[in-house]
Amino acid sequence: MNNDSQNTNLPTKVNCPTCKKSVVWNEQSHFRPFCSQRCQQIDFGEWASENYSIPGATNNPGHQEYGDQEYTSTEFGNLEQEPTRH
């Protein structure tokens, strides 16, 4: 018997991203990959306060997004001033 077949019965474990505690990855681990709601909320707070971010291209400061299209601030202002037709 090889080692691969012996390891298939072991539960998958990960480290909590916040406190590094070992967490079993299964349906009973409601906050996975976090060990607790507290660690999950600490992580969420870090994202909300922008301490964490995903690198990407910066937005063009001369344009604002409106739906799937981009408009200049003047064009965007005109869109808001047009009467709504029902």
TIMI-2910 file (N, C-alpha, C, CB; in pm, 1 decimal, decimal comma, always signed):
<rs>
+----------+----------+----------+----------+----------+----------+----------+----------+----------+----------+----------+----------+------+
!      n_x !      n_y !      n_z !     ca_x !     ca_y !     ca_z !      c_x !      c_y !      c_z !     cb_x !     cb_y !     cb_z ! resn !
+----------+----------+----------+----------+----------+----------+----------+----------+----------+----------+----------+----------+------+
!    +84,4 !   -117,4 !     +0,0 !     +0,0 !     +0,0 !     +0,0 !    +89,5 !   +124,5 !     +0,0 !    -96,3 !     -0,6 !   +122,4 !  Met !
!    +57,9 !   +220,5 !    -86,5 !   +141,6 !   +339,4 !    -92,7 !    +91,1 !   +447,4 !     +3,3 !   +145,9 !   +393,5 !   -235,7 !  Asn !
!   +168,9 !   +549,6 !    +24,0 !   +135,0 !   +655,2 !   +119,0 !    +15,8 !   +738,8 !    +74,6 !   +253,8 !   +744,8 !   +140,2 !  Asn !
!     -6,8 !   +752,3 !    -56,6 !   -117,8 !   +831,8 !   -106,9 !   -251,8 !   +776,0 !    -61,8 !   -113,0 !   +838,6 !   -258,0 !  Asp !
!   -269,1 !   +645,8 !    -66,5 !   -397,2 !   +587,2 !    -27,3 !   -418,6 !   +595,9 !   +124,4 !   -404,6 !   +441,1 !    -73,2 !  Ser !
!   -312,0 !   +598,9 !   +201,0 !   -325,5 !   +611,9 !   +345,4 !   -368,5 !   +752,6 !   +384,9 !   -194,4 !   +576,3 !   +413,9 !  Gln !
!   -327,9 !   +853,7 !   +310,7 !   -357,3 !   +992,6 !   +343,3 !   -496,2 !  +1037,6 !   +300,8 !   -255,9 !  +1080,9 !   +280,1 !  Asn !
!   -566,6 !   +959,8 !   +221,5 !   -697,6 !  +1002,9 !   +172,3 !   -802,8 !  +1007,1 !   +282,3 !   -743,9 !   +911,0 !    +61,6 !  Thr !
!   -784,1 !   +934,7 !   +391,8 !   -881,6 !   +934,8 !   +500,4 !   -858,6 !  +1047,2 !   +600,9 !   -878,3 !   +802,6 !   +571,8 !  Asn !
!   -747,2 !  +1115,1 !   +591,0 !   -717,7 !  +1224,3 !   +683,5 !   -794,8 !  +1349,3 !   +642,2 !   -565,6 !  +1253,1 !   +687,9 !  Leu !
!   -848,3 !  +1423,7 !   +739,6 !   -919,9 !  +1546,8 !   +704,2 !   -823,5 !  +1653,8 !   +652,9 !   -997,9 !  +1600,2 !   +825,7 !  Pro !
!   -872,0 !  +1735,6 !   +564,0 !   -792,3 !  +1846,8 !   +513,7 !   -786,0 !  +1953,5 !   +621,5 !   -851,6 !  +1904,2 !   +381,3 !  Thr !
!   -667,4 !  +2002,6 !   +648,0 !   -649,0 !  +2106,7 !   +748,7 !   -581,0 !  +2226,4 !   +684,4 !   -566,1 !  +2054,4 !   +869,1 !  Lys !
!   -622,8 !  +2344,1 !   +726,2 !   -562,1 !  +2468,8 !   +680,9 !   -531,5 !  +2552,7 !   +804,3 !   -656,0 !  +2546,0 !   +581,0 !  Val !
!   -449,7 !  +2652,5 !   +787,6 !   -421,8 !  +2745,2 !   +896,7 !   -512,6 !  +2866,5 !   +883,4 !   -272,6 !  +2787,7 !   +897,2 !  Asn !
!   -572,4 !  +2907,6 !   +993,8 !   -655,5 !  +3027,7 !   +996,2 !   -570,3 !  +3145,2 !   +947,5 !   -713,2 !  +3054,8 !  +1140,4 !  Cys !
!   -618,1 !  +3222,2 !   +849,2 !   -539,2 !  +3334,2 !   +797,5 !   -510,4 !  +3441,5 !   +903,1 !   -611,1 !  +3397,1 !   +680,6 !  Pro !
!   -594,6 !  +3449,7 !  +1005,7 !   -578,0 !  +3554,1 !  +1106,2 !   -485,6 !  +3511,6 !  +1219,8 !   -712,5 !  +3593,3 !  +1162,1 !  Thr !
!   -516,5 !  +3398,0 !  +1284,3 !   -440,3 !  +3358,1 !  +1403,4 !   -348,4 !  +3238,6 !  +1380,3 !   -535,0 !  +3326,1 !  +1515,4 !  Cys !
!   -356,8 !  +3177,9 !  +1262,5 !   -272,6 !  +3064,0 !  +1221,4 !   -307,2 !  +2933,1 !  +1291,8 !   -128,0 !  +3096,4 !  +1247,3 !  Lys !
!   -418,3 !  +2927,0 !  +1366,8 !   -461,7 !  +2803,0 !  +1430,4 !   -503,3 !  +2703,0 !  +1322,5 !   -579,0 !  +2829,4 !  +1529,6 !  Lys !
!   -478,5 !  +2575,3 !  +1343,3 !   -515,6 !  +2471,4 !  +1248,0 !   -667,1 !  +2452,5 !  +1246,1 !   -445,3 !  +2338,7 !  +1282,5 !  Ser !
!   -725,9 !  +2448,6 !  +1126,6 !   -870,3 !  +2436,3 !  +1109,1 !   -898,8 !  +2319,2 !  +1015,9 !   -931,6 !  +2568,1 !  +1053,1 !  Val !
!   -990,6 !  +2231,5 !  +1055,4 !  -1033,7 !  +2121,9 !   +967,8 !  -1126,6 !  +2181,8 !   +862,3 !  -1105,9 !  +2006,3 !  +1049,4 !  Val !
!  -1101,5 !  +2150,4 !   +735,7 !  -1181,8 !  +2204,1 !   +624,5 !  -1292,8 !  +2104,3 !   +595,0 !  -1093,6 !  +2230,4 !   +495,9 !  Trp !
!  -1410,7 !  +2129,1 !   +652,5 !  -1527,5 !  +2045,2 !   +624,9 !  -1654,5 !  +2125,8 !   +650,3 !  -1525,7 !  +1916,2 !   +712,4 !  Asn !
!  -1770,3 !  +2063,2 !   +631,7 !  -1898,1 !  +2132,3 !   +644,5 !  -1925,1 !  +2179,9 !   +786,8 !  -2009,8 !  +2041,9 !   +599,4 !  Glu !
!  -1864,4 !  +2117,0 !   +885,8 !  -1885,2 !  +2156,8 !  +1024,4 !  -1804,6 !  +2282,3 !  +1061,1 !  -1847,8 !  +2042,1 !  +1117,2 !  Gln !
!  -1709,0 !  +2317,9 !   +980,0 !  -1627,8 !  +2438,0 !  +1004,1 !  -1696,6 !  +2556,2 !   +936,8 !  -1480,7 !  +2420,2 !   +950,1 !  Ser !
!  -1790,2 !  +2617,2 !  +1006,4 !  -1876,0 !  +2720,7 !   +946,8 !  -1801,7 !  +2846,4 !   +902,4 !  -1981,8 !  +2759,5 !  +1044,7 !  His !
!  -1687,3 !  +2874,1 !   +961,5 !  -1615,1 !  +2997,2 !   +928,7 !  -1489,2 !  +2972,3 !   +847,3 !  -1579,1 !  +3070,5 !  +1055,0 !  Phe !
!  -1476,0 !  +2849,5 !   +791,0 !  -1354,1 !  +2815,5 !   +717,6 !  -1325,6 !  +2916,9 !   +608,3 !  -1365,3 !  +2675,8 !   +657,2 !  Arg !
!  -1206,6 !  +2955,1 !   +584,3 !  -1083,3 !  +2901,2 !   +638,7 !  -1046,9 !  +2958,0 !   +776,0 !   -971,9 !  +2927,0 !   +543,1 !  Pro !
!  -1135,7 !  +3038,6 !   +834,4 !  -1108,3 !  +3095,9 !   +965,9 !  -1149,8 !  +2998,7 !  +1075,5 !  -1181,3 !  +3230,5 !   +982,9 !  Phe !
!  -1087,8 !  +3011,2 !  +1191,9 !  -1119,5 !  +2920,7 !  +1302,5 !  -1244,4 !  +2965,6 !  +1377,3 !  -1001,5 !  +2911,7 !  +1399,0 !  Cys !
!  -1283,0 !  +3092,4 !  +1364,3 !  -1395,9 !  +3145,0 !  +1439,7 !  -1454,3 !  +3267,0 !  +1369,5 !  -1353,2 !  +3180,8 !  +1582,9 !  Ser !
!  -1571,0 !  +3307,7 !  +1415,2 !  -1633,0 !  +3428,3 !  +1361,0 !  -1546,7 !  +3550,7 !  +1393,2 !  -1776,0 !  +3446,3 !  +1417,8 !  Gln !
!  -1485,0 !  +3549,5 !  +1509,9 !  -1398,8 !  +3661,5 !  +1549,7 !  -1285,9 !  +3681,4 !  +1448,4 !  -1340,2 !  +3637,3 !  +1690,8 !  Arg !
!  -1215,9 !  +3572,8 !  +1414,4 !  -1106,5 !  +3583,3 !  +1316,9 !  -1159,0 !  +3625,2 !  +1179,7 !  -1031,4 !  +3449,3 !  +1305,8 !  Cys !
!  -1277,4 !  +3577,2 !  +1141,8 !  -1337,6 !  +3615,2 !  +1014,5 !  -1366,3 !  +3765,8 !  +1012,1 !  -1467,6 !  +3534,9 !   +990,1 !  Gln !
!  -1419,2 !  +3818,3 !  +1122,1 !  -1452,7 !  +3960,5 !  +1128,6 !  -1328,1 !  +4048,7 !  +1134,7 !  -1541,0 !  +3987,8 !  +1249,4 !  Gln !
!  -1223,5 !  +4000,8 !  +1200,0 !  -1096,9 !  +4075,0 !  +1200,2 !  -1045,6 !  +4089,3 !  +1057,0 !   -990,8 !  +4003,8 !  +1289,3 !  Ile !
!  -1049,8 !  +3979,7 !   +981,0 !  -1005,1 !  +3982,3 !   +841,9 !  -1091,9 !  +4076,6 !   +758,8 !  -1008,0 !  +3840,9 !   +781,9 !  Asp !
!  -1224,0 !  +4068,7 !   +776,9 !  -1314,5 !  +4157,4 !   +703,3 !  -1283,2 !  +4303,9 !   +734,8 !  -1462,0 !  +4125,3 !   +737,8 !  Phe !
!  -1255,3 !  +4332,7 !   +860,9 !  -1220,5 !  +4469,4 !   +900,1 !  -1095,0 !  +4519,5 !   +832,2 !  -1203,1 !  +4477,5 !  +1049,1 !  Gly !
!   -998,4 !  +4430,9 !   +814,0 !   -875,1 !  +4469,0 !   +745,0 !   -902,8 !  +4505,6 !   +599,0 !   -772,4 !  +4354,9 !   +752,1 !  Glu !
!   -990,6 !  +4429,1 !   +533,5 !  -1028,2 !  +4460,8 !   +394,5 !  -1108,9 !  +4591,5 !   +390,3 !  -1111,1 !  +4343,8 !   +331,5 !  Trp !
!  -1202,7 !  +4606,5 !   +483,0 !  -1289,1 !  +4725,5 !   +484,0 !  -1209,7 !  +4853,3 !   +509,3 !  -1398,0 !  +4710,7 !   +590,4 !  Ala !
!  -1106,1 !  +4845,1 !   +591,9 !  -1024,1 !  +4963,3 !   +619,9 !   -913,3 !  +4981,5 !   +515,9 !   -962,9 !  +4952,8 !   +759,6 !  Ser !
!   -914,3 !  +4896,6 !   +414,2 !   -819,2 !  +4901,0 !   +303,2 !   -675,4 !  +4874,3 !   +346,2 !   -826,7 !  +5034,8 !   +235,4 !  Glu !
!   -657,9 !  +4801,0 !   +457,2 !   -523,7 !  +4755,0 !   +494,1 !   -480,2 !  +4640,9 !   +403,2 !   -519,9 !  +4710,0 !   +641,8 !  Asn !
!   -576,6 !  +4567,9 !   +347,6 !   -550,9 !  +4465,1 !   +247,4 !   -605,2 !  +4516,5 !   +115,3 !   -616,2 !  +4327,4 !   +286,8 !  Tyr !
!   -540,0 !  +4481,4 !     +7,2 !   -591,2 !  +4518,7 !   -124,8 !   -535,3 !  +4422,1 !   -228,0 !   -553,8 !  +4665,8 !   -160,5 !  Ser !
!   -599,8 !  +4419,3 !   -342,6 !   -555,4 !  +4338,1 !   -454,8 !   -497,0 !  +4434,1 !   -556,5 !   -672,7 !  +4251,9 !   -515,9 !  Ile !
!   -370,5 !  +4415,0 !   -595,2 !   -309,9 !  +4507,8 !   -690,5 !   -380,8 !  +4503,4 !   -825,0 !   -162,0 !  +4475,9 !   -708,7 !  Pro !
!   -392,4 !  +4617,5 !   -886,1 !   -453,8 !  +4626,5 !  -1017,6 !   -429,8 !  +4763,1 !  -1077,0 !   -603,3 !  +4597,4 !  -1010,1 !  Gly !
!   -482,6 !  +4783,0 !  -1194,9 !   -467,7 !  +4911,7 !  -1262,5 !   -549,7 !  +5016,6 !  -1189,2 !   -511,2 !  +4902,1 !  -1411,0 !  Ala !
!   -496,0 !  +5137,7 !  -1179,6 !   -569,2 !  +5246,2 !  -1115,7 !   -676,0 !  +5298,7 !  -1210,7 !   -473,3 !  +5359,7 !  -1073,2 !  Thr !
!   -782,4 !  +5351,4 !  -1155,4 !   -888,9 !  +5410,3 !  -1236,8 !   -841,3 !  +5540,3 !  -1298,1 !  -1015,8 !  +5434,0 !  -1152,8 !  Asn !
!   -894,4 !  +5571,8 !  -1414,0 !   -865,6 !  +5699,0 !  -1478,8 !   -938,6 !  +5807,8 !  -1400,6 !   -908,8 !  +5697,9 !  -1630,4 !  Asn !
!   -866,0 !  +5901,1 !  -1335,3 !   -932,0 !  +6000,2 !  -1250,6 !  -1021,5 !  +6096,9 !  -1326,2 !   -829,6 !  +6077,5 !  -1176,2 !  Pro !
!  -1008,0 !  +6110,2 !  -1458,1 !  -1090,6 !  +6200,2 !  -1536,2 !  -1224,8 !  +6141,0 !  -1576,2 !  -1017,1 !  +6241,5 !  -1657,8 !  Gly !
!  -1248,3 !  +6015,4 !  -1543,8 !  -1370,7 !  +5948,1 !  -1582,2 !  -1436,8 !  +5885,9 !  -1460,6 !  -1343,0 !  +5841,8 !  -1688,1 !  His !
!  -1568,5 !  +5876,2 !  -1467,5 !  -1643,0 !  +5805,0 !  -1364,5 !  -1719,9 !  +5694,0 !  -1432,8 !  -1738,8 !  +5900,5 !  -1285,5 !  Gln !
!  -1731,5 !  +5582,4 !  -1365,4 !  -1807,6 !  +5472,3 !  -1423,2 !  -1956,2 !  +5497,5 !  -1406,4 !  -1768,2 !  +5338,5 !  -1358,5 !  Glu !
!  -2031,1 !  +5465,1 !  -1507,9 !  -2176,4 !  +5472,4 !  -1502,8 !  -2226,2 !  +5348,7 !  -1574,5 !  -2232,6 !  +5605,6 !  -1568,0 !  Tyr !
!  -2268,0 !  +5248,2 !  -1497,4 !  -2307,2 !  +5121,0 !  -1558,5 !  -2184,8 !  +5054,8 !  -1617,7 !  -2416,0 !  +5141,8 !  -1667,1 !  Gly !
!  -2196,1 !  +5007,3 !  -1740,4 !  -2084,9 !  +4940,7 !  -1806,7 !  -2001,6 !  +5037,0 !  -1890,3 !  -2136,4 !  +4828,8 !  -1894,0 !  Asp !
!  -2040,8 !  +5164,5 !  -1893,4 !  -1971,8 !  +5260,8 !  -1977,8 !  -1903,6 !  +5364,8 !  -1891,4 !  -2069,2 !  +5327,5 !  -2076,0 !  Gln !
!  -1806,0 !  +5433,4 !  -1948,9 !  -1739,4 !  +5541,2 !  -1877,8 !  -1777,1 !  +5673,7 !  -1941,3 !  -1586,5 !  +5521,7 !  -1878,3 !  Glu !
!  -1798,8 !  +5774,5 !  -1858,4 !  -1832,7 !  +5908,4 !  -1903,1 !  -1741,8 !  +6006,8 !  -1832,7 !  -1981,6 !  +5940,9 !  -1876,1 !  Tyr !
!  -1715,2 !  +6120,5 !  -1896,9 !  -1643,2 !  +6226,0 !  -1825,8 !  -1737,2 !  +6283,3 !  -1722,2 !  -1591,5 !  +6337,4 !  -1923,3 !  Thr !
!  -1684,4 !  +6357,7 !  -1626,2 !  -1769,1 !  +6413,1 !  -1520,3 !  -1875,9 !  +6505,2 !  -1578,6 !  -1683,7 !  +6489,5 !  -1417,6 !  Ser !
!  -1846,9 !  +6577,7 !  -1687,0 !  -1946,9 !  +6663,5 !  -1751,2 !  -2057,4 !  +6579,4 !  -1813,8 !  -1881,2 !  +6752,9 !  -1858,2 !  Thr !
!  -2019,6 !  +6475,5 !  -1886,3 !  -2118,6 !  +6386,5 !  -1946,0 !  -2200,8 !  +6317,5 !  -1838,7 !  -2050,6 !  +6282,7 !  -2035,2 !  Glu !
!  -2137,3 !  +6279,6 !  -1729,6 !  -2207,0 !  +6213,0 !  -1620,1 !  -2308,3 !  +6307,4 !  -1557,8 !  -2107,5 !  +6163,5 !  -1514,0 !  Phe !
!  -2270,0 !  +6434,0 !  -1541,1 !  -2362,1 !  +6534,2 !  -1486,3 !  -2482,7 !  +6553,4 !  -1576,5 !  -2290,3 !  +6667,6 !  -1466,4 !  Gly !
!  -2462,2 !  +6554,0 !  -1708,4 !  -2573,7 !  +6568,0 !  -1802,2 !  -2668,0 !  +6448,8 !  -1794,0 !  -2521,5 !  +6583,5 !  -1944,9 !  Asn !
!  -2615,9 !  +6331,5 !  -1770,6 !  -2699,9 !  +6213,2 !  -1758,2 !  -2794,0 !  +6225,8 !  -1639,3 !  -2614,0 !  +6087,8 !  -1744,3 !  Leu !
!  -2743,7 !  +6281,5 !  -1529,5 !  -2825,4 !  +6294,2 !  -1409,6 !  -2932,3 !  +6402,4 !  -1425,1 !  -2737,3 !  +6324,9 !  -1289,5 !  Glu !
!  -2908,5 !  +6501,3 !  -1513,8 !  -3001,5 !  +6611,5 !  -1528,3 !  -3111,6 !  +6583,8 !  -1630,4 !  -2926,8 !  +6735,1 !  -1567,1 !  Gln !
!  -3092,4 !  +6482,6 !  -1715,7 !  -3194,0 !  +6451,4 !  -1815,2 !  -3319,8 !  +6401,9 !  -1746,1 !  -3142,5 !  +6346,7 !  -1915,5 !  Glu !
!  -3438,6 !  +6443,1 !  -1796,6 !  -3562,1 !  +6395,9 !  -1734,6 !  -3578,0 !  +6245,2 !  -1754,3 !  -3683,6 !  +6470,4 !  -1792,7 !  Pro !
!  -3636,8 !  +6184,0 !  -1655,1 !  -3662,4 !  +6041,3 !  -1662,3 !  -3795,8 !  +6018,5 !  -1731,2 !  -3661,1 !  +5977,3 !  -1521,6 !  Thr !
!  -3794,4 !  +5930,7 !  -1830,2 !  -3918,1 !  +5898,9 !  -1902,3 !  -3968,2 !  +5763,7 !  -1857,7 !  -3896,2 !  +5900,8 !  -2055,5 !  Arg !
!  -4093,0 !  +5756,6 !  -1821,9 !  -4151,8 !  +5631,1 !  -1776,0 !  -4243,4 !  +5572,8 !  -1879,0 !  -4226,5 !  +5651,0 !  -1647,2 !  His !
+----------+----------+----------+----------+----------+----------+----------+----------+----------+----------+----------+----------+------+
</rs>
